[in-house]
Structure formats: C-alpha cells, structure tokens
Amino acid sequence: MKFVFSKKIQFPLWEFLLLMGFILLNLFLKSYCISDESIYGDEANSIFYAQQPLSKLIAYFQYDQNPPAYFILLHFWINLTGVSDISIKFLSILFSTGCGVLIYFFAKKHFNFKTALFAIFLFTFSNSQLFFSRECRSYAFIQFLTVTSFFIFMELLKKPTYLKAFLLTVTNLLLLYSHYITVFIPLTQAIFSLTLMKQNTRGFLFTLKSHVGLALLFIPWLKIVLMNVPKSGLYWLKPPDFNTMKIMSAKLFGEEILRNVFVILLITAIVLFLLNLKWNKIFSEHHNQKFLLLSAWVIIPFFGDYFLAQITPVFLDRYILYTTIGLFLLTGYFISILNIDSKLQYLIFFTLLSFVVFYYHPVPEKDDDWKNIVPRVSKLRNERTAIVVSASYKLKEFSFYFDQACFRDYDHFPEVLAKFHVYGFDNNVVDWNLMDTSRTDHIILVQSHHWVTDPRDTIGFQIRQKGFVLQWDYLNKENFLNGVKVDYYSKAGINPLSFVSTDTILSDPAKCDGWELERGFSSGNEKREILHYLNQFDFTRSCDSYQNLTDKRSYSGKQSTYVSRDHQYSFTFSKRLDELNFPGYLMGSAMIYHKDSISKARMVVSVEKNHTILSYRNFSMSGPDEKSNHWEKLNFSQVLENFPHDAEVKVYLFDAEGDSTYMDNMNLYFTKNIF
C-alpha cells in the first residue's frame, strides 16, 4: 500500500507513517513545557523590533550587528499571531521540525535510507537543536535554510540548471541576511565544488555562477556589515582560545561526554575513510565525494569561525549550530556504509542513540526566568514603590511580562514605563532626577547579569546612600550565576513583613540555646505563617563557655557573641528545614559591632546535608554602613525552597583573620516565600 501525494511523490504507507511519527515527535518534544519557559535575553529584542513597521525595522538594522531577514519574517508572524511568548516561539519550532523533514528527504535522496533514518533520530534528540528550536531568534530558521541550501546544491551538481542556480543564490542570500556567520555555508560549497572542477565541470560552473550572483546581491549590504562588525576589546565576547573551543564544542551537544563521543566517531570515520582509499574494503559503497562534502560541512564552518573570531570575536555555539546537522548526516552515512551485516549497523547506531537519549534534556535549562519573577515583583509594588531594572538592556525582558501595552509602545517605551515608576539605568548610575524619592517608600532592584554589569553592587550602594535599607533579596536560581536577583529596599524602619505574634515560647535555659520563638502571621493581604527566632545572647553564667560569648560588648544588655582571629565562628543557629515547617524563605537581621572599619567578618547562611554544603551565602556591611566602634544593623536573607526537607540551615558570624567583631540581637524570620 502506498501513500500518494502526487505522481512524483509517493511513499510506502509504512514510510509515510514513520515520517509522520517523526514530525509529531519533534513537535511534541520541542513544544514540551514551552508554556513554562520565559522570553529572555535577545528574544525580547527580536520581538520588540519585529513588532515595529518595516520602514523602522530596516532603518534600525543598518546600525545593528544583526541582519534583518529573520526580523522581517517575525514581523509578519507577529501580525498574524500577535505578541505572545508561546506563539512567537512556535515559529522556531515549526522551522526546526521542518528542518528534520528536509534532513530525511535530503539524506534519503542523496545518500541512503539508513542515513536518513539515523540522522533524523540524532537531530530529534539533539540537546543543542532542542535548545534553539524554541528560541525566538534566527537559529532554527538558519537550520532550515542550511539543509535547503545543501539540498539545492546537490541537485545543482547532479543536474545543473539556471533555475537551481537561482534558487541556491536566493537561499544562500537569505542565510547571509539571517546571520553573517552562515557565510561558511556557501564557502564550503565553493571549496567542495572546486574538487569537482574536472569531473563535473558543468556543475562547478553553475555553482560558480550562483556564488557570483550571491556576492553581487550581497555587496550593497557589505558596507553595513563592516560598519557594525564586532571589534575585539569593545565587544562582550573575547577572541577564543583552545579552552573556549572545548567549551563551545561541548555546548553544541549539550554535554561534554556527548561531544567526546561524536569527536571520536568523526576521527574514526576520517581515519577509516583514508584507509579505505588504499584497501577499498572497509565501506560497502565508495562515494568519496559525498563523504568529503559532509566532512567539510562540519569542519570548515567550525574552524573557519574559530579563526575568524581571532579578528572579530564571534565564536559561539549558536552561530555554528548548523555544523551538528552535517555531523549527524556524516555519522549516519558512515555507519550505513560500513562493510558489515545490516543488523550490526543498526546495533551500532541504536547503541549510540541510547547514549544520546540518556543525556537528552527534555526541558532545556535557560537563563533568566522573567515569566516567573515579574508577576511576583508586581505583587510587591504599590503607588509608592519604584522598580529599578539593571542592566538597562534587560528592561525589555522585564516589560514583556510587566505590561504588554508598555512593551508594544516602542516609540515611548522608557517614558511609559516611567509612569509606572519602572526605570532602567546604564553604567551602574542611578539617575535620581527621574525618581522622586520623597514619594517613594520602597525600591525593588531587579538585576540580571549583575555579576558582570554590577559586580560591586554599585547601584545597591547608591540606593542605600539615599536612606533605603535592604530588607531582603531573592535569587530565583540559587545555584546558577544567571538568575534574576531581586533586592527589596525600604526606608529605615519599614519592614516588608508586618509580623503579628500569636504565641511566644521561651527557650529552655538548661539547653543554653538562648532562642525565643514566636509563632505568628504576616498582616498583609496574603496571610503567611511566620516563625520568629530571637537571640539576645543573655545567657546564664553556666553557659558562658558554650560558644563564643562575651560581656565586653552588648547591644541589648548582658552579653554578645563574637568572632576574632582565635575564635572564627560565632554562636550558631542550626535547625532542620522540617523542624521549621518547611519554610521557603529566611529573612534575618543582627546588630554588628566592628572594632576595625575594614573588618572582614561575614554573616553566613548555609544549607547543609550530611556534611555537604548545598548552598552558601555570606553578607557584610558595605559602603557607609561599615563603621568602627559602634553598632550597625545588618540585614540578610536566603531562599530555602527546593532543598531537601532534612537539610539543615545554619546562620553564624565568621571571620578567619580580622580583629574582634561582635553580634547581638539576631532576628530570624522563617516563612513561606515572600513571592
């Protein structure tokens, strides 16, 4: 039985069902949990500019490092579907799925069925292809165009016509106008066609005509490319070294071990290919030119971009993602022509595939979770709250989920956000002229890339200089550097947790732990249970030697705890999370007395289990608050969600080398998440 699409396109029913299964599998895997995924990074820029009229869009890209083709395509897609993170990401999913279909037909026609089957399996479970298949950027579109280009190129070599040469020119032109690093695709084709100059002169000449046409059509835009090319030392990337090459190649496969497996396969394939040139017994087929083409597809763009990046730093995994398709095809072709039993070929491939699937990440780990953070931040604001977003280029990502009307008003974007008291500042400098602090009680500082753009907390320092006190902070991906950090500042004396005590339980003096426990609730609209632990270190004399206690200094009365060169750890709070009713958040404060204005004492909040540290954060006085010979209040906080219930949270003062630092009046509030 056959499935008949037309007279020229007919499939056995089993093959049609197989292909439909791959299409559905790709759509499912690439859209899996997409509703939970946030717009982040350059995706927001893509949407922001693509929604504008074409006249503004073209004018903008004359002064940008990105070419315009994908943005024009996205412009029409937005006009069709509207501005929605899911619908916009789905455009990339469609291109990625379409790319898989093209891989199948390309490999089946120009190689063999096994190559098609093996390659589409590897493509479907590729971590890097999955990652970029759901990004609102040009990369999925580029994968689709790349396979289209090589498909037309092979057809042109097989039976040259002017129509095919024209289609190749148009496809490669679209590639260049989608990303400039795709220049290595026509370059690879040109180099490969040179090897056929004698045995396929007509194919070579038509390829040459196509590439000459490509050059003539692209020359008018070349001035814009050169004007906007990233310059070493001024761009955020640096020229790559060998270690960068290792990192980027690992990212191309999502795991270092997968990179190693495919590199070994590539080297093995090349070595066997060279040996086969002499003995002619290793492969069952002898299409050397096809083997060379797929090898060139992998090697020329990868190393070409690496060496180009020594001049202009443009070496990233996403720029050369299309090399993985060449590698998948080469792997499939290599296994399919080994001169061994067909069953053994399938065994080798599915052993490789099982390894790939084992390391497959169905939900890619991506940066900044704006979709989750922004609504939570919005709940914290009122008419006397200002929101500062840093770095300023993150303002579009924030506004996408903060207010769609603001995001769509591209002509008055900063001004409209300012009406909501939302600001983005450059160069770590807060422009207080834009913000009326006399009518502001709270400042919420929302930061992304803060470890790069503001590693010394310059903006936080400026906010504290204006009389605002850091009440708590929140990092949405505690174990990753690339999360969104939210700091909540209030004018002195204002506490974001209005605590209503319902019960006070005094500690047992015989235990010498000194903690007073209050159970209560927040008094806001959303009632949250709160456990409040207070220790003023007023122990009986029999407890003096229990931990570092002294009566030399005291803020509240009798004693305090301290650290020094000889006593590095203060009195420690230590409780299991299940003892604390599984809190999601800790907010604390303590009075600190520095004898030395450059004290290195730090308040430590750690989460540990079985002597293994799961999270470790330290806090210190900074800027004008760090003064000697008087008491100052130190605020600190820690997110406790997503830790095992039997893990311990520990809070203590630590100093390995400084002069004596004293601590008194430690307040610890445990509650469900502030957000």
N, C-alpha and C positions, 0 to 999 in steps of 0.2 A: 504494500500500500504506500502511496506517495502523497505528500502534501504539495500541491501545485499553486505557486504564487503567480507564475506566468509561464509561457512556453520555454523561456530560457532559464527560469529559476524554479527548480523542482527538487524536493528533498524526499528521501525515505521518511516515513512517518516517525520512526524511532529517532532519527536525527533532528527532525523538527521539534519533537518533544524534548530532546536533550537540550537544544538551543533555547527553547522557551524556559526550561528549568533553570538554565544559567542566567537568563535575563531576570527572572523572578528572584533568584537567589541574590544577584547583585543588587537589585532594587531593595530587597529586604535588608541585607547586611549594611548597605550604605545609608539607609534611612533609619536604621535601628537606633532608638532613643534620641533621634535628632531633635525632638521637641524639648529635650533637657539641655541641649547644647546652646551655648551663648554665641552671639556675634562678638568678635573680639579683634583687636589689632587692626590690620589693614582692611579687614572686611567692612568695617564701619566707613572707612574712606571710600571704598568701592561703591557702597550704597549711597553715601552722601552725594558723591559727584555724579553717579549714574542717574539719579533722580532729576537732575537739572536739565534744562533744554539743551539740545545737541549743539547749538551755537556756543554756549558757555562751556560745554564739555570739551569740545575740540580746542577752544582757546586755552582752556586750563592745561591740557596735556602738551601744549607747546612749551610749557615751562615745568614739566614734571618728568621724573625718571621712569614713569610707566607709560608704555604705548597705549593707544586708545581703543583698539579693536574690541576687547572684552567689555569695556565700559559702555561702548555703544550698544553691544548686544544686550548687556544687562539693563540699559536704559529702556529698550523696547520690552524686555521681560517684566520690568517693574510696571510699565504702563499697562501690561496685560494682567499681572497678578497682584499688584500693589506692593507696599513696603511691609513685608513680613519676613522674619528671620527664616521660617521654615520654607516658605515658597521660594525665597531667593536662594537658599542653599540647595533646593531641589533642582535648580537649573544645572548646577555642577554634578549632581547625582545622575541626571539624565545623560549628560555628556560622558561621564565615566562609564555608565552602563553601555552606552552606545559604543564607546571605545572597546569594551570587551567583545561586543558583537563583531566589530571590524577586525579585531585580532583573530577571531575564529575564522572568518572568511578569508582574510589575508593569508593566514598560515595554511589553511586547507588548500587554497588555490595554488600558492607558490612554493609550498613545502610538502606537507602531507597531513593526513587526518590526525595522526598521533601528535604531531607538533601543535596543531590547533587545539586539541583536547588538553594537552599538558600545559600549554601557555595560558589558556583561559582559566584553568584551575589556579595556577600560580598568581595570575592577575587578580582573581576574585579574592584570594586570601592574603594579598599583599598589604602589610601594615601601612606602608607609605602611600600606596594608591588609595587605600581607605581613608587615611587622614585627610588627603587633599580632595577626595571626591565629594566632601561635604563642606568645603570651604568656599565662601563667596569671593573667590579670586579666579584668576585666569587658568590655573594649573590643570583642572580637569578638561577644560576646553582645549588646552595645548596637547594633552594626551590624545584626544580625539583627532585633532588636526595632524599630529605626528604620524599616527597609523595611516590616516587618509593619504598623507604625503608619500609615505613609502609604498603604499598600495598602488597609487598612480605611477610612481617612479618605476616599480617593477613591471607594470603594464606597458609603460612607455618603452622600456628596454626590450620587452618581448615583441611588441608590435608598434613601432613609432608612428604617431600621427600628430598633426598640429593641434587637434583638439586636446589630446592627452597632455601635450607640452604646455598648452594654455592652462589647463586645469592644475597642473603641477605648479605653474607660476603663481596662480591665484592662491592655491593652498599654502605655499611657502610664504607668500606675501602676508597672508592672514597670520601665519605663525610669527613672522617678524613684528607685525603690528600688535601681537598679543604679548610677546616678551622677546627682548633683543637677544637673549642667550640662545634662543632657538636658531640663531644663525648657524650653529653647528650641524643642524639637520641638512640644509642644502649643501653645506660644506662637505659633510660625509658623503652625500650623494655624488657631488662633483668629483671627490677623490676616488670613490669606487668606480665611477664611470670611466675614469682615466685608465683603469686596469682592463677595460673592455674596448679600448680605442681601436685595436686591430681586429679583434674577433667579432665586434659588433659596432662597426663604425657608424652606421646609421643611428643606432640607439645613443651612442656617445654624442653625435652632432645634435640630435633633438634635445638631449639633456642640456647640452651647452647653450642652445638657443633659449631654452626655458630659463636657465640661470642668468643669461644676459638680460632677458626681459625682466626678471626679478630685480636685478641690480638697477636697471633703468627706472623701474617704477618706485624703487625704494630711495633712490638718490635724493629726491626732493625733501625727504624726511631726515636724511642723514645729518644735516646741519643741526637739527633739533636733538638728535641722539648725542652728538658730540658736545653740544652745549650743556646737556644735563647728565652726562656720564659721571658716575660716582668717582670722586677723587680720593686717593689714599691719604689718610690723615684727617680728612674732613667728613668722611662717611662713617656710619656706625659700624661697618664691618672693617676688618683689617685684612691685609694680604695673607692668604692661608699658608700654613706650614704643613709638614708631614702629619703632625698630630691632628690638625684641622681636617686634613684629608681622611684620616681614620674615623674621626667623629662623624663627618658628613656621610661617608660611605655606610657607616652603621645606621644612621638615621634614614638612609634610603630603604632600609629593610626593617626598621623598627626595633631591631635587636642586634647587638654586636655579634652574637653567635650565628645568626642567620647571615649576616654579612660574610663571616668567615666561611660558612658552608658554600655560599654562592661563589666566592672568590676561588675557593679550592676547585669547584666544578668548572669555573671559567678557565683556570690554569690547566686543569686536566684535559678539557676539551681542546685547548690550543695545542698542548703537547701531543695528544693523540692525532690531531689533525696534521701536524708536522710529520709525525711518524708514518701516518697513512700515505703521505706523499711519496714515501720511499717504498713501503711494503704493500700498500694498496689492499690490505686485508682486514683492517680494523673496522671500516664502515661498509655497510651494505649498499650505500649509494655514494656517488662521487661528485656531488655538486659543490665543488670547491668555492665557486663564486658566491653561492648562497651563504656558505659558512663565513666567508670573508665579509659579506655585507652585514650580517648580524653581529659579528665581532666588532666591525667598525662602528656600528650603531651604539655599542656600549663604550668602546674605548675612546674614540675621537672626541665626543662631547665631554666626557668626564675629565680627561686630561687636558683637553683644549680649554675648558672653563677654568681649570686649576691654574694653568699657565697664564691665561688672560687676567686672572684675578691678582697676579703679581703686579700688574699695571693698574688695573681698576678693580677694587675689592668686591667681586660679585660671585663668590663661590658659596652657594647654599644648596642643600639637598633638593629643595623645591624647584630650583632653576634647572636642574638636570634630572628631574624625576622621570622624564621620558626614556632615559637610558635603561631603567628597570624593565621596560617593555621589550627592548632589544635583548636583554639578558634572559627574560622568561622565554622568548622565542628561541634563543640560542640553546638554552638548557633543554627545551622540549625537542628541538631538532637534533641535538647531539645524542640524546637518549634514544630517539626514534630510529636513527640510522646506525646505531651500534650493531655490529655483526654478531648478534646473539639471538636467542629464541625470543619471540614476541612476548611470551609470558614473563620472561625475565626482565624485559624492558618495562613492562607495566609494574613489576615488583619494585624495580629500582625507583621508578617515578613516584609511586604511591608511598614508598618509604620516605622519600624526600618531602612529599606533600604532607605526610603525617607530622613531620618535623616542623614544617611551616605552619600548619594549623595549630600545633601545640603552642607556638609563640604568637598566635594571632590575637590581637586586641580588639574585641568587637565594639568596645566603646573607647575611642581614642582619648588619651589624656591631653587636654588642650589648656591654653593659658586662660587668663582672667575670666572668671565666672560672673560676668556682669548681669546676666539674666537672673541670677540668684541674689546677688548683692544689692542691686539698685532698688528693687522694691522694699528690701529691708531698711535701707538707708532712708527711703522716702517716708517710712513709718515713724522715723525718729524726728523728723523735721516739723516745725510749726512756723508761724509767721515771724518768729524771732530767731530763726536758725539760718545760718549761711552754710553753703556747701562749697568746699574748695576741691577741685579735681586737679591732680598732678600725676604725671606730666600733662601739660595742656593739650597735647595731641591725643590724650585719652578722653577728651571731652565729648567727642562724637560717639564713642562707645557707651559712655555713661548716659548721654542724652537719648540714645536709641531706645533704652528701656525706661528712662525717666519720663519723657514726654514726647510722643511721636510728632505732635504739632510743632514743637521746637525743632526737632530733627529735620522736618520737612521744610522749615522756613530757612532755606540756605542763604537767602540774601541778608537776613537779620539774625543769624544764628547766635552769636555771642550776646547781642542786645536782648533777645527774647529770653535766653537763659538767665540773664542778669535780673530780669523781672521776677524770677523765681528764687533769687539770691543764690544762683549757681555760677561759679566762676572757675576759669582755668588760667593758671599763671605759668609764664615761661621763666627759665633761668633761675628757678627757686626763689623768686622775689614776689612777695605778695603786694599787690597794688592796693593799699588801703583806701585810696581815693574812690575806688569802685564799691567799697563796702562800708556802710555806716555802722561802725562798731557800737555806737551809742544805742542803737536799736537792735543789737544782736546779743543774745544771751548764750547761744551755743554755736560752735563751729564744728562741722563734720569734715574732716580732711580725708578724702578718698584718693588713695595712691596706687598706681601700678607702675612697674619698672622702677620703683623707688630706690632699689639697691643700686641702680645705675644713675638715675637722674637726680636723686637727693640722698646719697648715702650718709650724709652727716646730719640729716633731719633739719635742714636749714629752714624749711617752711614751718615745721613744728616749733622751732626756736622763735621765729618771728611771731607766731600766734601766741606763744607763752609771754613774750615781751609785752603784748597788748593786754595782759592781765587775765588771760584764759588759762585754765588748769586742765591738764589731760586727765580725764576721768577713767577712760578705758580704751583699749584698742582691740581690733579683731582682724585676724589674717585668715582668709577663707580657705587657703590651702596651707595648713600649718607646716607641712613637711616639704613644701616646694618654695623656691625663691620667686616663682612667677605668679603669685596670688595677688588679689586685691586687698590692700591694707586700709582699714577704716579706723581713724582716730576720732574720738569724741571729746571735744573740749567744752568746758563750761566756765562761766565767770566764777570766781572764787566763792565757795560756799554752796554752790548749786550741785546737787548730786542727781545723776540721771535715774538712779534707783531710789525712789521715795519709799523708805522701808517702814512698814507698820509692824511693830513687835506684838506677838500674841502670847509668847511664853519665854521665860528666862530660866535656864538650867545652869546652876553654878557647878563648877568642876569639883571633883573630889580632891581636897588638899593633900590627901595621902599619896595621890598619884603624881603630884608635882608637875602637872602639865599646864596649870595656870589658865586654862581656856574657859571663858564664859560663853555659853551657847544660847543664842536667841533664835527662835523659830518665828517666822512672820511672812508677810506678803508684800509685794510692791503695791503702791497705792494708785498706780496708773490704771488706764482702761483695761489693759490686759493683765489680769492677776497672775503673778508668778510667785511660787513658794521660794522663800529665801532662807538659807541658813547663815547666821552671822556669828563668826567666831571672833572674840576679842581677848587679847592678852596684854596686860599692862605690866607683866613680869614682877608683880608684888608678891613674891614667894615668901614662905616662912624660912627662917634661918637654916632649918634642916635640909632645905632644897638648894642652898646656895651653890653647892658644888655639882649639882645635877648636870647643868650645861653652863655655857659661858654667861654668868650673871655677875653684875657689879652694882655697888651702891655709890660709885664715884659720880655717875651721871644718872639722872632720871628726869623724864618729862612729866610723868604722871604722879610720882610720889616717892616710892622706896627704891626700886632697882630698875635696871635695864639689862638687855643682853648686848654683847659687843663682839667685835672681831678685831684681830690685830695680827702682827707677824707670827706670834706664838699660838694664837687661837684663831684659826682661819674660818671656822664655822660658828654661826650664832646658834641660839636656841632654834629648834626646827619644828615646824608644823608638818605632820605626816598623817595622812588618812587615806584609806582606800576609797575609790570612787563609789563603790556600792554602799559604804558607810555614810556617804554624803548624799544618798538618794540620787545617784547618777546625774550629777549636775552637768550642764552644758557650758557653764561659764564661771570663771572666778574673777572677781574684781576686788582688789585689795589696796590698802594704804598702810603706811607706817611713818612714825616720826624718826628722822635720822639726824644724828649729831656728828659732824665732821670736825676733827681737830685739825685736819690738813685740808686746804682748799682744793688740792689735787688728789683727793682720796680716790683710790681705785676700788672701793667697796661696791659690791653689786648685790641687788636683791635678786635671788634666783628662784624661779618657779620651774620645777621639773616634774615630769611624769615618768615613772619607772615601773618596771615589772621584772621580777626575778633578777635584780641587779643589772638590768638592761635599761638604758635611758631611751625612752620613746620620744620625748620632747624636752628641750632645754632652752629656756629663755632667761636673759638677765636684764636688769633695769638699774639705772643710776640717775642721780641728779645730773642735770645738764645745764649749760649756759649760766644765766644769772642766779639760778636756784642753788648752785653748788657753792656754798659759802662755808667758811670755817667758823668754829666756836659759837654756833647757835643751832637750834633745832629747825629742821625743814621737813615738810611733808612730801613723801614720795608715793606716787600712785603707780600701780601696776595691774596687769590683767593677763588672763590666759584662757584660750578656748580649750575646753575639755571634752568636746564631743568627739566621737569616733575613736576613743581609746577603750581598751578592754575594761570591763567593769571591775576586775580585780587588780587593776593597776593602782599605784599609789601616787598621789600628788604631794609634793614636798615644797615647802616655802621656807627660805632661810636667807640670812645675810652671809656673804662670802667675801673674803679679801685675803690674798696669798702673800702680800708684801707691804701693805700700807701701814700707816700709823693707826691708832685705835679709832674705830668708828662705832657709835652706839645706836641702838634701835629700841624704841619704846612704842607703846600704843599700836600694836599691829591689829588691823581690822581686816577680816577676810569674809567676803560675801560670796556664797555659792548659790547659783540659781540656774534655772533653765536658760537657754540662750537669750541674750538681750534682744537679738533679732527675732 
